[in-house]
Amino acid sequence: GENVEQHPSTLSVQEGDSAVIKCTYSDSASNYFPWYKQELGKGPQLIIDIRSNVGEKKDQRIAVTLNKTAKHFSLHITETQPEDSAVYFCAANRQAGTALIFGKGTTLSVSS
Amino acid sequence: DTAVSQTPKYLVTQMGNDKSIKCEQNLGHDTMYWYKQDSKKFLKIMFSYNNKELIINETVPNRFSPKSPDKAHLNLHINSLELGDSAVYFCASSQGMGVRNQPQHFGDGTRLSIL
């Protein structure tokens, strides 16, 4: 089955710096890669996603890149702010309506 | 309006008891899921339903029984609770089973603590 590895497990940056979180997946049939942000006491919230027919997607300060050949994808957050502090999860999915396979999460801390 | 709502938010109970968690979504989605998040924050699928039909059952003990009375609701009943069942349980929904993957939307979780 699919296995998703996520690194780093913790990341501390200064406000205004960029943050990068990387994930690799094992199943070449996976074709959908969402990123979720989880704040304390809340459920995971989708922040951006990318499909396998696209190499990069951007939404304001957040961007995701996908390398299908290498089977890895990354989340880039620019101009980080304290409110970006949270746990971020990457996930992979091969078919609509099936389970998301999650990475183990990255705790991002942005200090002002 | 809350898109995916779970009740209760907190559940503290004794080992051996039976408890239920309820989930409702108002997004018009046809697929719903239960995920379990352990103390290390790892999220793992337990069940999924599409239009009230069980699609995924991921090696979860028989003590866990999901029920979907209609496509907007997915409840989780747990019998004979054990210490290891302590976790956060998340309900999610998506417009699934089509060709194109759609985002899954999560509720805020039910924090289950077994004493």
Interface residues (C-beta under 8 A of the other chain):
Chain A: N31 Y32 P34 Y36 Q38 G41 K42 G43 P44 Q45 L46 D49 R51 V87 F89 N93 Q95 A96 G97 T98 A99 L100 I101 F102 K104 G105
Chain B: V4 T31 Y33 K40 K41 F42 L43 K44 I45 S48 N50 I55 I56 E58 F90 A92 S94 G96 M97 G98 V99 R100 N101 Q102 P103 Q104 H105 F106 G107 D108 G109
